């Protein structure tokens, strides 16, 4: 069974360390979190001066890393060797480099904690080196989470810091940042730093103040206005978008609208489900289900299907198909007119 980031972090916080950590994958947040926590928990401050070694892949090869790993700690129980950007090690993708890693993994130095951060690229799990590392320590694959998992992640992240977030504020962060956990954590921390050790519940006002997402004119409010067919509200938001195209790129807006009408189509197929079941099927917070219920009143199935066609056409135009002289903003404007009927 694949090891989780939470399990690894729990063991580290409990003072349980593996001989080798091979951290790989697209989601760099957990790679950084694990590799930063290990030296903090494995060494006390005075020990770090002589027993913490940080190697950068672009400046080294596998044998250089292993020479550090084979040293013994100085006046400490253990030493920590952290390899950052290990995917750039000159020979890690070659048979020679993999063989060196395999040999070390079969006989690791018990007083060394070797942490290899192999970001964005995967190390071939079929190799004997990968199997030897997994047997001797931790082979962790840090995958991107799905976008529908982001609100839960945000709540969990804030809970770990003794704070919380309103459903609407969570959706705003999700809509604008997506599943980039590093960016999400940075934006959340940017808010929390203003409250020091105080518990805080992040709302739309704080999002606007510290992250810069306008609480009235954003994709979420546009979606809501479309579900209610509030023409005046839609055009006000659209005017704001046209004035701030960099903050509201039409391609991202259209992507979110496709998700909205896709969920609305699913809701129409479910029929008379209770709100809790509908929220589960749509993978949205129950707080927002009333918006979809109203959307179903305003959009019969044939209009939802037409809306999805309009969105696909707009997406194609943004990519240069039959766009003529239309700008990205004019393509989005036309789409909103067509969605409102």
N, C-alpha and C positions, 0 to 999 in steps of 0.2 A: 504494500500500500504506500502511495506517495506521502512523503512527510510534508506537513504544513508549516507555514511561517510561524503560526501561533505556537505550535508545538516546539519548534526550535527556540523561539524567544522565551517560552516558559522554562525550558531546560537551562538556558543561559542565565536567566534571572535566578534560577535555583542553584547556580554554581555547578551545573553539569555540562562539561565540555567534551566535544568529540575531538579526535586527533586531527581530522581534516574536514573542512567545510568547502564543498565545491558549489558555489552559488551562481546559477546561470539563468538566462531567460530575458524576455522583453520587458517585464515589469521591474524597473530598477529600484523602485521604492523599497521593496523588501530586501533586496540585495544590500542596499545601503544601511537599512535599519539593522540587519543582522550583523554586518561587518563592523558597524560602529559600536554596537552593544558589546561584542565579544571583548575588545580590549578594556572597556569600562568595567566589566564584571570579572575578567580573568586576572587583571593586574591592578594593584593599588597605585596611586599617583607616583610615589617614589620609584616603583619598579619599572614604570614605563620608559624611563630614560635609557635603561640598558637592555630592556627585554621586549620592547615593541619595535618591530621593523616593518616599514611600509615600502613596498616595491611597486614601481609602475611598469606595466607591461611593455610600453614602447621603449623602455630603457634597459630591458633585460631579456634573458632567455630562461628556459626551465631549469637548467643546471645552476644558474645564479640563485634562483628561488630556493632550490633544494639545498644549496650550500648554506643559506641562512637557516633553513628549517633544521638542518642537522647540528647546528650549534646547541650548546647547553645554556640554560638560563644562568644569570649572574645574580646571586643573592636573592633568589626568588624560586617559587615552586614550579613556575612554567614561564615560557616565552611565547609571544604571539607574533606570527608573521602574516601580514596582510598583503595580498597581491591585488592591486587595483588595475582595472582595465586589462585583465589577464588575456582577453581575446587578442591583444596586441603583442603578446609574447612571441618572439620571432619563430619559435619552433613548436608551439603548442598544437598546431595543426598538422605537424609532420609525425611520421612514425617514430623518429628518434626522440622527440619531445614526449610523445605519449608513452613510450617505453620507459623513459626516466620516471614519469609520474607513476606508472604502474608498479615499478620496482620499489619506489618510496612507499606507496600505499600498502604494499605487502609487508613492509617493515618500518612503520612510521616511528619517529622519535617520540617516546611517551611524554616527554616534558615540553613538547612543542604543540601549539594550536596553529595549524596552517589554514588560512582563510583565502580562498581563491575566488575572486569576483570576475566572472566571465559574462559581461553584459551584452544583451541584444542578440548574441549568437548562441546557438546550442552546441554543446560538446556531444559528439556522437555517442549515444548511450549503448550502442552495440559493441563498442570497442572493449577490449580486455582491461584497458586503463580505467574506463568509466566504471566497469563492474568491480574492479579492485578498490577504487575510491569509495563506491557505495558500500562495500563490505567493511572497509576500515573506518568510515566516518559518515558524513552526510552529503548526499548528492541531491541538491534542491533545485527544482525547476520553477522559476518565478514567472507565472503566466499572467497576462492581462486579465482583469476581471471583466465580466460582461457589464454593459452600461446599466442594465436593470438591477445590478447588484450594488451600484455606486451609492444610492441613498443609504442603504444598510451599512455600507462601509463607512460613510461619513458619520453616521450616528455612533457606530462602534468606536471610531477614532476619537470623537469628541468625548464619549463616555469614559474612555481610558484616561482622558485629561480632566475628568470631573466636570465636564460641561455638556451642553446639549444644543439642539438646533430645531427650529420650527420646520414643519413639512414643506412650506413654500420656499423657505430659504435653502433647504436641502435640494429642492428641485432646481432652483436657480443655479446653484453651483454645478449640479449635474448637467444641466442643459448647456452651460457655457464652457465648462472645462472637460466634461466627459469622463473617461475612465483613466485619465493620467493621474495616478495616485501621488506622484511626486509634486505635481502642480497643485493638486487639491490640498495636500497636507501643508504646502507652503502658504497657500491663501488662508487656510484655517488658522495656521500659526500666526500669520500676520495680524489676524483679528485678535487672537487670544493674548498676544504679547501686550496689548493695550490694557489688559485687565489683570496682569501679573498673576497672582495665585488665586484670584477670585473665580468662583464658578459663574458661568454666563450661559444664557441661552441665545444663540445667534439667530437673529431675525432678518427680515428683508432690509431694514434700515441699516444694520451693521454691514450687510453685504454691499449695499450701495456705498456706504461711507468708506470702507476699507478695501473692498475688492474692485469697486468701480462699476458694478452691474446696476444699471438703472432699475429701480424696483417697479416703476410704472411702465417703462417702455423696453420690453425684453421679449424674447421668443415665447416664454411661458404665457405672458399676458396676451400676446398675439394669438396663441393657440386657444386660449380661453375665449377671447373675443370672437374668433371664428366659430367655435362650438356654439356660442350664443347668437351667432350672426349679428353681432353688434357692429354695424358698418362704420359708424362714426369713430368708435374706439379703434377698429382695425386701421382706418386711414390715418388717425393720429399717430399710432405706433409706426405705421409705414413711413410717414413723413419723418419721424425721428430716425428710423433706420437709414433713410435716404440721406439724411444730414450727417450720419455717423457710420459710413459704410465699413470702415475698418473694424469697428467694434461689433458690427452685425453683418458679417459677410453673407451675401445672398445664398451662396452654396450651402452654408451651414444652416441657414434658416429653412431652406427647402428640404434639407435632410430631416430636420426636426418635424416639419409638416408631414412628410411621408410617414414618419413613425406615428404621428397623431392619427392620421386617417386610416392607417393600417390597424391601429388598436380599435378605432371606431368600427371598422368593418368586422373585427373579431367580436366586438360587443354586440353588433347587430345579429351575428350568427348564433350567439349564446341565447338570446331571447330574454325571457323573464327570470333571470337569475337574481338571487339576492345580492346586495351590494358587496358583501364580503367575498362571495364567490367570483363576482365580476372583477373586483380588485385583484384577486389572485390570478385570474385568467389573463388580465391585461398587464399584470406585473407592475401595478402602480399603487401608490399609497392610497388607502381607503378615503383619506381626506379629500382626494380629488375626484372621487367617483361621481359625485353630483354633476360635475362638469360634463362627463361623458353621457350621463343620463339625459341631460339637456341637449347634448349634441345629437343623440339618437332621435329626439323629438324634432330637431331642426333639419336632419339629414336622413331622408329615406335611403334604402340600400342602393338604389340606382344613382343617387347623387354622390354617395360615398365612392362608388366605383368610378364615377366621372371625375371626382376630385383626385383620385389616385392617378387617373390618366393625365389630367392637367399637370400634376406634379411631375410625372415622368417626362412629359413634353418639355416642361420648364427646365428640368435637370439636363435633358439632351441639348437644349438651346444654350445653357450655360457652358456646355462642353463644346460648343461650336457647330452643332447640327441645326441647320435651317434657322440660324439666329439673325441673319441679315446684318443690319446696322444696329440692332437692339443692344443696349448696355445691360449689364447684370442687374442694375437697379430697375430698369424698365421691364425686364423679364419677370422679376419678383412682383412688381406692381401689377402687371397684367394677370399673373397667377392669382393674386389676392382678389382681384375683381371677379375672376372666373369662379373661385371657390365660394364667394358670397352669393353667386347666382344672379 
